Amino acid sequence: MTEKQKQRGFEMLFHLILVITVFIFYAFDRRDTRIEEFEIVFFLNYVFAAYLINFWLLPRFLYKQRYLLFGVIFLVLLAIVILIEEGVVEQIYFPETRGKSFPGVFENLLGILPVVTILVGFKFAWDAFQKQRQVDELKHAVKESELQFLKSQINPHFLFNNLNNLYAYALEKSEKTPEIILELSGVLRYMLYECREEYVPLKQEIEQVENFINLSKLQFENRGEVQFKFENRASQMYTIAPFLLTVFIENAFKHSASSKSDDVFIQVELIVEEDGHIAFYCENNYSEETNTKSLSRGIGLENVKKRLRLLYPNDHSLMIKKHEGLYQVTLAINLNKNEG
């Protein structure tokens, strides 16, 4: 049985239970608890109209915004119900009393509309719920596909930059080339095998950040200072989206490396609070003349901004400043949204 068939079966069961429940209230009488045959026939007349509205009028006319035609047919159906009740049912069960006179449209509607409204109202609510669920599933699918696309951009972007560095060391026949290959293989292993999920353990991501910093340090020789400070004040394990922090660190190394200054300075700080909030700070020196365009056009930076908006829409703040030769990134994320 397909999922659609299961949903259809569940819907029909729901409406059957609804009809039985409404009938109990419709036929209930404290003075006489017996259910009479005429009550069943009167009620089935209303149910017939309600189900025509539910499974024909609503999908064919109302949901397709053909409101005028829906209204006209709806009124015609009510008129048919009144004609069946007055001209057929009452003539069979009450030929000498109610069947002899017509009480009027308004009085007939007082008996018909409560039952029809309840049955149609629940169907309308059911359809609205199903439609909202489909919209939510579609939004989730779009979000997932966009995240996968953004995530797929990270690996080629990172690999391209580091292969360029490795190529330069290989041309110079540097003794650090094997060390760079070893560090790069560790980072790539993490990318390929350990971070396929939407969120990864924070501890694992921090190790990746440290490996990335060690790899990137190799390109600086003795040109400057790189500091990394990490404080973990949380007792429990938190998770985080992979490669959010690495992008900012990569930018810091890339732009400091292209700086005209021989005194490179990069400072990275990360604090994990007990309540699951993290504070990330990255600062590096850069040359305004050589870095301005690349800073604003970096694929990785725009990528991580989009991922933050998708994954932590109301649980992050990002501030980027350029001031007196320093490029500063301050990021705060609430990791509690991924717990439980």
N, C-alpha and C positions, 0 to 999 in steps of 0.2 A: 504494500500500500504506500502510495506516494505521500509526501508531506501535505500536498494540496488536498488530497482525498481525506487525510486525517483531520485537517482543519475543517473541511466541509462536514465531516461526520460529527465533529465536536460542536460545530455551530448548530446542526440540526438537533442534536441532543439538548443543547442549551435552550433552543426555542420550544422544544417539546416540554421541557420542565417548566419553562415560562408560561406556556399555554395552560398547563395543568394548574399551576399556582394561581394564575389570573382567574381561571374558572372556579376554583375553590372560593375565592373572595366574591366572585360574581354570583354564585349560587347559594352562598352561605346565608342561612336564616336561623336566628336563635330560637324562634318559635317552632320551626319545622326543619330538622336537619336532613330530611330526605332530599335526594336529588331527583327531580322530576324530568321526564323525557322532554317536555317542551323547553326546559331550561337548556338542555344540551343542544337542541335544534336551533334555538335563538342564538346561542353562543357560537355555534359552528358557522352561522351566517356572518357574524362579525369577524370570525377568524378567517373565513374565506376572503373577505374584503381586505383584511390586514395583510394576508400573505400575497395577494395580488399587488398591493402597494409595496410590500417589502422586496419581493423578488422580481417584480416587473417594472413598476412605476419608478422606484428609487434609482435602480441602475440604468434604466433606459432613458429617463427624462430628467429627474432632479440632479443626478450626479453629472449629467452631460449639459447642465445649465439650460435646459429647455423648460424654464420655469412656468411660462404661460400654459403650455400644453400639459405640464404636470398638474397644474391647478385645475384645469378644465376636466381632465380625466378623473382626478381625485373627487371632484364634486359629482361627476356622473356615477362613479362607483358608490358613493354615499346614497345617491338617489336610487340606485339599483337595490342596495341593501334595504332601504326603506320600503320599496315596492315589494320585495320578496317577503319582508316581515309583515307588512300590512295586507298584501294581496294573496299570500300563500300560507305562511306559517300561522298567522292569527285566524285565518279562515278554517284551518284544520283543527286547531286546539281550542279556540275561543269563538266559534261561529255565532253564538248568541249574546256575547258580551262585547269584548274588545273588537271583534271582527266586524261589528255593525257600524262602527264610527271611526273616523280618522282624526286623531287628537291634534294633528298639526306637525309640521316639519321640526319645529324647535323641540317639542317634547320627545319626538323620536330620536333626535340627535343627542339628547341628554342620556339616552340609554345606549346609543351606539358609540359615541365618541370616546368615553372613558376607556372602553376595552380596546378600540382601534388605536387610540393614542398611545396606550401603554405598550401594545405589541409592536407598533411601528417605531415608537421611541426607543425601545430596546434594540431593535434592528439597526436603527440609525446610529445609536451609540456603539454597537458592535462593529459596524462598518468603519466608523470614525476611528475606533481603537485599532483595527487592523490596518487602516491606511496610515495612521501615525506610526505604527510599528514598521511598516514598509519604508516610510520616510526615514525613520531612525536607522534602519538597516542600511539603506542607501547612503545616508550620511556617513555611517561607520565605514562602509566599503570605500567611499570616496576618500575619507580620511586615511584609511589604511593604505590605499594605493598611492596617495600623495606622500605619505611617510616613507613607504618603500622606495618611491622614486627619489626622494630627498636623501634617504640613507644610501641608495645605490650610487649617488654622486660623490659621497664622502670617500669611498675607497679609491676610485681612480684619481681623485683630486690629491689625496695624500700620497698615493703611489707615484704619481707624476713628479711631485716636488722632490721626493726622496730619491727617486731614480736619477734625477738630474744631479743631485749632490753626490750620489754614488758614482756616477759617470765621471764627474770632475775628479774625485779621489782616485779612480782607476787610471785616468789619464796621467795623473801625477805619480802613479805607482806608490801611493801612500801606504804606510804600514798599518794604517787604521782601516783600510778597506775590508779586511776579514771581520773586524769588530763591528763595522757598520752593517755588513751583510747579516751577521748573527743577530744584532739588535732589530734589524728590519724584519727578519724572518719571524722573530717573536711577536712583533706588532701585527704582522700580516696573519699569523696564526690566530691571534685574538679576533681579528676582523672576520676571518673566514669561518671559524668554528665555534667561537665562544660568545658571540654577541648577535645571534640570529633572532633572539627574542626582542620584543619592543622595549623591555626594561631588563637591565642586568644588575647583579648585586653591586652596591656602591663600592665595596671593598675591591672587587674585581676591576671596576672602572678606575679606581685610584691607582692600582698597580699598573694599569695600562698608561695612565698619565705619567707615572714615574718612568716607565720604559720609554715613552715617547720623548720625555725631556732628556734622558740619557742618550738616546739616539740623536737628537737634535744638537746636543752639546758638542758632538764630535766635529761639527762643521765650523766651530768657532776658534779652534786651537786655543791660543792664549789671548784672544782679543777682548775679553771682558769677563763679566761675572753673571752667573745664573743662580738664582736662589729659589728653592721650593720649600714652603712651609705648610705642614698639614697637621691639623688638630681634630681629633675625633672625640667629641664629648658625648656621643650617643652610645647607649648600651645595647640597643637592638639593631638588627640588620635592616638596612633600607635598600631600595632599588632606585635606579636612575636610568634615563634613556642614554644609550651608548653614544660616545663621541661628541657630546655637547660641549664638554670642557676642552677637549683636545683641539678643537678648531681654533679657539682663541689663543691657545699656547702655540699652535702652528703659525698663526698670523704673527705672533710676537717674534718668534725665531726668524721667520721669513723677512719681516720688515727690518728687524735689527741687523740681519745679515747683509741686507742691501744698503744699510746706512753708511754714509761716508766716514763716520766716526770709527776709530779703532777701539774705543772704550765702550763696548757693548754692555748694556745692562738690561736684565730681564728678572722680574720678581713675580713669583706666583704664590698665592696664599689660598688655602682652602680650609674652611672650618665647618664641621658638622655638629650642629647643636643637638641637645637631648630631645627636643621636640620635633626633630626631623627636618628642620630648616638648614640649608647649607648656604654659606657665604663664600663666594669665589671672587678673587681679585687677581688681575693680571696687569702688569705694567711693564712697558718696554720703551727704550729710546728709539727714535727714528728720525730720518731726515725728511723735512717737509718737501724739499725739492725732488727727491727721488721716490717718495712713498705715497704721496697724496692720491694719485690716480689708482694705484694698486690697492690702497686701503679701502677705497670706496667701491671698487669693482670686484672684490674677492668673492669667488663662488662659495667658498666655505662659510664666510660670514653671513651672507644672505640666506644660505641654507640653514644655518643654525637658528637664525631669527624665525624662520618659518616653522621649524620643528618645535621651537619653544612655544610659539602661538598655538600649534596644534596639540601638543602634549601637555602643556601647562598653561592653558589660556588665562586662568585667573590666579595662578599660583607661582608667578615669577615676576621679577623686575630686572631689566637690563639697562645699564647706562654705559655709554661709550663716550669718552672725552679725549680730545687732543689739546694738550696744553704745554707750551714751552718745550717742544721737542720730546714730549712724553705721550705715549698712547696708553690710555687707561680703560680697562674693562671691569665693571662691577656687576656681578650677577648674583641674584638671590633666588632660590627655588625652595618651595615647600614640597618635600618628598612624601608627606603623609598621605597625599591623594592616591598613592599607589599601594598603600598598605591595607590589608583586609579586603 
